[in-house]
Amino acid sequence: LSLLEKYEEATEVLESGVIYVIKNPQLKEQFYIQLAEAYNYLEDYSSSDLNFNNALSINPKNPTTLNNYAYYLALREDQLDKAKELAERCNELVPNNAVFLDTYAWVMYKKGDYSKAFSLMEKVMSINKNPQSDVLEHMGDILYRLNRKEEAFEYWNQAKEKGEGSEFLNKKIKNQKLYE
């Protein structure tokens, strides 16, 4: 149901179903992950966090769960130290994964460590020869914060050429200024 963006219905079904999962930890983990995702989209962050933590208590080495939880925390600029720890664990488990490195870079960006964010994004760019719009926009934002504005504008323009970006992408390009 959550894939159909019926998140409220999904949470109801998943909440009523998870209690029946007794001797199958992998299935229970999947219920918690789906609940965490659905609650995040509903902006019920405490329920989302609870379910991410429940999933990680079953399987603390699920890189996708670690990555998604870290990214959501970074997006809402909440528990950034925890987001960093999650992103680091994820990248230790699966090194050189462009998606996971981008999340780690974004966490570092939100923590204000722009140099570390940049070095991580350089790695992303070396791995991913055809980055998506959001990755290009992230690189632009990081470069802007490093006062490398001309390069930032180039990345923002590349992001726009790729298609969708953040709600601020067009404004960044038009005014040549960072908006978040």
C-alpha positions as CSV (number, residue, x, y, z in Angstrom):
1,L,0.0,0.0,0.0
2,S,2.8,2.5,0.7
3,L,4.0,2.1,-2.8
4,L,0.7,3.4,-3.9
5,E,1.2,6.4,-1.6
6,K,-1.7,5.4,0.6
7,Y,0.5,5.9,3.6
8,E,-2.3,6.2,6.3
9,E,-3.9,3.0,5.1
10,A,-0.5,1.3,4.9
11,T,0.3,2.2,8.5
12,E,-3.1,0.8,9.7
13,V,-2.6,-2.5,7.8
14,L,1.1,-2.8,8.8
15,E,0.4,-2.0,12.5
16,S,-2.3,-4.6,12.7
17,G,-0.2,-7.2,10.9
18,V,3.1,-6.8,12.7
19,I,1.6,-8.1,16.0
20,Y,1.0,-11.5,14.3
21,V,4.6,-12.0,13.2
22,I,6.0,-14.2,16.0
23,K,8.8,-16.5,14.8
24,N,10.0,-14.7,11.7
25,P,12.4,-11.9,12.5
26,Q,13.1,-11.1,8.9
27,L,9.4,-10.6,8.2
28,K,9.0,-8.5,11.4
29,E,12.0,-6.4,10.3
30,Q,10.3,-5.8,6.9
31,F,7.1,-4.7,8.6
32,Y,9.1,-2.2,10.8
33,I,10.9,-0.8,7.7
34,Q,7.7,-0.3,5.8
35,L,6.1,1.3,8.8
36,A,9.1,3.6,9.3
37,E,8.9,4.7,5.6
38,A,5.2,5.2,5.7
39,Y,5.3,7.3,8.9
40,N,8.2,9.3,7.5
41,Y,6.1,10.3,4.5
42,L,3.2,11.1,6.8
43,E,5.7,13.3,8.8
44,D,5.0,11.4,11.9
45,Y,8.7,11.4,12.7
46,S,8.6,9.9,16.2
47,S,6.7,6.8,14.9
48,S,9.1,6.6,11.9
49,D,12.1,6.7,14.2
50,L,10.6,4.2,16.5
51,N,10.1,1.7,13.7
52,F,13.5,2.3,12.2
53,N,15.0,1.6,15.6
54,N,12.8,-1.5,15.9
55,A,14.0,-2.8,12.5
56,L,17.6,-2.1,13.4
57,S,17.2,-3.9,16.7
58,I,16.4,-7.0,14.7
59,N,19.1,-6.4,12.0
60,P,21.6,-3.7,12.9
61,K,23.5,-4.5,9.7
62,N,20.9,-3.7,7.1
63,P,22.6,-1.0,5.0
64,T,19.5,0.2,3.3
65,T,17.7,0.8,6.6
66,L,20.8,2.5,8.0
67,N,21.1,4.7,4.9
68,N,17.4,5.7,4.8
69,Y,17.2,6.4,8.5
70,A,20.3,8.6,8.3
71,Y,19.0,10.4,5.2
72,Y,15.6,11.2,6.8
73,L,17.3,12.5,9.9
74,A,19.6,14.7,7.8
75,L,16.7,16.0,5.7
76,R,14.9,17.2,8.8
77,E,18.1,18.2,10.5
78,D,17.4,16.1,13.6
79,Q,19.7,13.9,15.6
80,L,22.6,14.7,13.2
81,D,25.2,12.8,15.4
82,K,23.0,9.7,15.2
83,A,22.6,10.3,11.4
84,K,26.4,10.4,11.1
85,E,26.8,7.2,13.1
86,L,24.2,5.4,10.9
87,A,25.7,6.7,7.7
88,E,29.2,5.6,8.8
89,R,28.0,2.1,9.7
90,C,26.2,1.8,6.4
91,N,29.3,2.8,4.5
92,E,31.5,0.4,6.5
93,L,29.1,-2.4,5.6
94,V,29.0,-1.5,1.9
95,P,32.0,0.6,0.9
96,N,32.0,2.6,-2.4
97,N,28.3,2.6,-2.9
98,A,27.4,6.0,-4.5
99,V,23.9,6.2,-3.0
100,F,25.2,5.5,0.5
101,L,28.1,7.9,0.1
102,D,25.8,10.6,-1.0
103,T,23.7,10.2,2.1
104,Y,26.9,10.3,4.2
105,A,28.0,13.5,2.4
106,W,24.5,15.0,3.0
107,V,24.7,14.2,6.7
108,M,28.1,15.9,6.9
109,Y,26.8,18.9,4.9
110,K,23.9,19.3,7.4
111,K,26.4,19.0,10.3
112,G,28.4,21.9,8.7
113,D,31.4,19.8,7.8
114,Y,31.6,21.0,4.2
115,S,35.1,19.7,3.5
116,K,34.2,16.2,4.6
117,A,31.0,16.4,2.6
118,F,33.0,17.5,-0.5
119,S,35.5,14.7,-0.2
120,L,32.6,12.2,0.1
121,M,30.9,13.7,-3.0
122,E,34.1,13.6,-5.0
123,K,34.0,9.8,-4.3
124,V,30.4,9.7,-5.4
125,M,31.2,11.5,-8.6
126,S,34.1,9.1,-9.3
127,I,31.9,6.1,-8.8
128,N,28.7,7.3,-10.5
129,K,29.4,8.6,-14.0
130,N,25.7,9.5,-14.6
131,P,24.5,11.0,-11.3
132,Q,20.9,11.9,-10.7
133,S,19.6,15.5,-10.3
134,D,19.6,15.4,-6.5
135,V,23.2,14.2,-6.3
136,L,24.3,17.0,-8.7
137,E,22.3,19.5,-6.6
138,H,23.9,18.3,-3.4
139,M,27.3,18.8,-4.9
140,G,26.3,22.3,-6.0
141,D,25.1,23.1,-2.5
142,I,28.4,21.8,-0.9
143,L,30.5,23.8,-3.4
144,Y,28.5,26.9,-2.7
145,R,29.2,26.5,1.1
146,L,32.9,26.1,0.2
147,N,32.7,29.5,-1.6
148,R,33.3,27.8,-5.0
149,K,30.2,29.5,-6.4
150,E,30.9,29.2,-10.1
151,E,31.3,25.5,-9.8
152,A,28.1,25.3,-7.7
153,F,26.2,27.1,-10.4
154,E,27.5,24.6,-13.0
155,Y,26.3,21.7,-10.8
156,W,22.9,23.3,-10.3
157,N,22.5,23.8,-14.0
158,Q,23.4,20.2,-14.6
159,A,20.9,19.1,-12.0
160,K,18.2,21.1,-13.8
161,E,19.1,19.5,-17.1
162,K,18.6,16.1,-15.5
163,G,15.1,16.9,-14.5
164,E,13.7,17.1,-11.1
165,G,15.6,18.8,-8.3
166,S,14.6,20.3,-5.0
167,E,11.8,22.9,-4.7
168,F,14.6,25.5,-4.5
169,L,16.6,24.5,-7.6
170,N,15.2,27.0,-10.0
171,K,15.5,29.8,-7.5
172,K,19.1,28.9,-6.8
173,I,19.9,29.1,-10.5
174,K,17.9,32.3,-11.1
175,N,19.4,34.2,-8.1
176,Q,22.7,32.3,-8.0
177,K,22.3,31.9,-4.3
178,L,21.8,29.0,-2.0
179,Y,18.3,28.3,-0.7
180,E,17.4,25.5,1.7
